[in-house]
């Protein structure tokens, strides 16, 4: 490694930087633009020397003029018609100059000024900007290419990451000097990609990343990043930037929640009017909004340019975007140039970079075809496909619309050599395995879920689980685990083999043999919740378990992306451990041991989900709700008498938006059990109440004791409403308030009537959760209070209350 990098923390610095960039991914034949015959001028920021996009240029003393493009460039038409230029742009001091002063130069520098968001201008009568914005909103269906026309295009993306360094450094710190020297000639990361997009109105889209290159990596897996940082157009109701959604100002709700100012009006060279309007959230609005500017074309009322930036405190990083539109065939406005700027000052662990890390991305849209021959058969639920890592992927050099700069070439040369020496590609495998819950360790992967567990009966449950990695074979894996229940002193162990039959369709066959303790009366669904959901804390409240020795084989497949299925068979030898608390008869102790065989099918259906197909497999994109689950099980066996039963469970979950800032969620869960079965088979794992402080677990009955009630049939309803607070307030203290109401009904058949406690009169509770009261790294802590009321309200008032700690994972 060159001496230059000895002061940069060696590979540790690079590891932290690359890992952080991976987390952001939550977590692409062009031709040069035709030359103009008129003189081309560039406008730059006098402080940063960066291009000033979308500045207003007025020719002479009339309103005729033009707008600089995303690269800060514009063309001067016939110079004989005027002799001066008036240049203005939001955030810069206006400039006026004579044309003769441009004879020896082609660059104009604008001086930046600070604009306070609280600035307000009072207009007599109605704000004239509102009339213009209303026209834009009314014409959205016509001007939005996603709604108005089918299309295909190619998009070349280029993104660089580098430190924002001062012009000079104080003497004395040799490591910072070396970092400064490196940053002057190189980027830390350079990403190039080309995507082929096609779209059929209103919602059929597909994007293929057909070529890519990432400095330091042989596998260009993160080449998809630049295409995902901003939407392709600015016409959606909510603008998604990375993981956050912001209310679009060009909506009816946006008109009420943003303030708009008509900054300037120009007449372009074709005689059409261009309105220049700035926008920002109103002072007392509660929306998650953006600030920026718009150039609006009259008479079409289409967007010509857009700038948008996040507000301070709304995100752990600052992100701004720019979009430039071109009117094809004098009919359809379509994106032509896109630009992204990402500013990162700290890692997710809270450690500050020596200087802010700046990601700058530029995208050029070419080969635009409007109204190509497309049909619904050309699309599927897979909206994004990454083919950049395929052996036959075309070379990125074939698509560059501009040659690489000297700094770009130096970056590829140096960072590629560092990537080979330090094996940066192993971070690809690390990311892939972490999404599955495993930590790569060479020939084996460590199962993180087996390291430590806890429940009320077993206490802490340390253990270890190891799985063979793809280094041994990509066609199968072997896994074994062992854990020790410290409180109950049980030893748990098992082994599993998985054959990966068709990874593209997630087809796999598994065989499991284990001896372990399982919660009594639980109904589990296929991929019922994500790894980071607080539903995982439900098992902490388990008080009643059954010892199970089982052999289970299963075949899982996703024949279509939105439908995942699993067929299974298992043989169980089950031994109840302690008396069930739902028994009404004190003489009923533990249920009898039994053996059984079960066959069944599990289904998970996401009818509106969109997916990305990459080296990480098939992963859902945003808006994966509603989700429907269903379980079907037939069982037979023997206890003190023959057993034969059939069960069915269903679940529906959906999330929705109640207002620009308030979101809601609903979940319905139900089940029914028929036939001859034991008390162990009854549904009873409804509650998560602890006598002391417990953990908040959404979609469970927080005030019901575990196994307090049992049922052959049940139906539960959970409603949640989340309200953010202090959205526009400074500082990191921005708690959320979640109001919840839950209830349900359950009953038992004649065989268990009068023997077990059930809730056939209706069970009700409500609660409030204060989230994000305290943040540490990417953990967010909160407090919850729930209250039980209705027919099953307890005599002792304090017993109707439940107090819980909340723990969430996220940015």
Order of alpha helices (4+ residues) and beta strands (2+ residues): alpha-beta-beta-beta-beta-beta-beta-beta-alpha-alpha-alpha-beta-alpha-beta-beta-alpha-beta-beta-alpha-beta-beta-beta-beta-beta-beta-beta-beta-alpha-alpha-beta-beta-beta-beta-beta-beta-beta-beta-beta-beta-beta-beta-beta-beta-beta-beta-beta-beta-beta-beta-beta-beta-beta
